[in-house]
Amino acid sequence: MARFITPRDIYYGRGALAQLRRLEGRRTVLVGGVMGKENGFLQRAE
């Protein structure tokens, strides 16, 4: 049997990137597509 636990909080939309700076923890998963790369979202997240 496999088990998958989802995160407690999911942030999306405007202001989501700014919210990442306020989170505690060491690991974050960003999910995006081609548009996230083209519009610079992934570069700003680094």
C-alpha positions in Angstrom: 0.0 0.0 0.0 1.3 3.5 -0.8 0.5 6.6 1.1 0.5 10.2 0.0 0.0 13.1 2.4 -0.8 16.5 0.9 0.6 19.7 2.4 -1.5 21.6 4.8 -1.4 24.9 2.9 -1.4 25.5 -0.8 -0.7 29.0 -2.1 -1.5 30.0 -5.6 -2.4 33.2 -7.6 -1.3 36.7 -7.0 0.9 37.1 -4.0 1.8 33.5 -3.7 5.5 34.0 -4.5 5.7 36.7 -1.8 4.1 34.4 0.7 6.9 31.8 0.3 9.3 34.2 2.0 7.1 34.1 5.2 6.9 30.3 5.4 9.0 28.3 7.9 10.7 25.2 6.7 13.5 24.2 4.4 11.8 22.7 1.5 9.3 24.0 -1.0 7.8 22.5 -4.1 6.9 24.8 -7.0 4.7 23.5 -9.7 4.6 25.4 -13.0 4.6 25.0 -16.7 6.1 26.7 -19.7 4.3 30.0 -18.9 6.0 30.1 -15.4 9.3 30.0 -17.1 8.4 32.4 -19.9 7.0 35.1 -17.6 9.9 35.0 -15.2 8.1 33.4 -12.2 10.7 30.7 -11.8 13.6 33.2 -11.9 11.9 35.3 -9.2 11.4 32.3 -7.1 15.2 31.5 -7.0 
